[in-house]
Amino acid sequence: PPPGPGWKYKLVSEYGHNCCHWVSPIRSIAFRRRPQACEFEHLRQKFGTEVRAWEEYRRIKVGFDTHVVSPSQYDINPIEKKANSVANQTVARSKKQQLASNEISTPGMKPPPGPGWKHKVVSKMGDGQNRCHWISPTRKIEFRRWGAACEFEKLRQKYGVGEVRAWQEYRKTKAAADTKAGKYLNVSSPKQYDDGANPVEERSNEKAVVTSNEASTTKPSKKPPPGPGWKHKLVSE
């Protein structure tokens, strides 16, 4: 079997005999003997790259036959080694920046207060730190604190996802503390949500009121309908 995943072998003729060379997966280093190829595979697994594995293999085999075809071609000169080092540092720095970016994009890694909620990252002037604001699903009420958003979500579940009644109740619970322009509400520009209801909820409420009034004022007709399928309506003239 091959020394490890990705290895290949090729048949070559040496001194009038056919023999097998084992070729490494990345740098195509050709080993004349399988035991040495297996030894190199162990170093590949240990160090992660064939460049580093080859350096270690070279160090181990000083004064001994490497059993490799033209081994010097795989040695890295100082200039190339420095270039690889710089490239590795750049990759590591890029990964670090990506991780930091991911942490900023999901501050605190907290789950949304409920279905449909969204968050946005804002930079607060003064301290230069990024913070997360939570946006409600229907009226897009912007909460500065996750805890306050969760409190509002409970009211949404209780009074309806239209968020008008939920906002009114939230306002009541925070009325005593609301002395500094929404600071204790933990909401950005809270007054804009006090004026008017959600249009869909308004229509629903109006329809409910009309239906209720009709039910209270309508008297059952004592006259039979003129025929099958006829209906009547009550009008004021």
Disulfide bonds with the S-S distance in Angstrom:
none
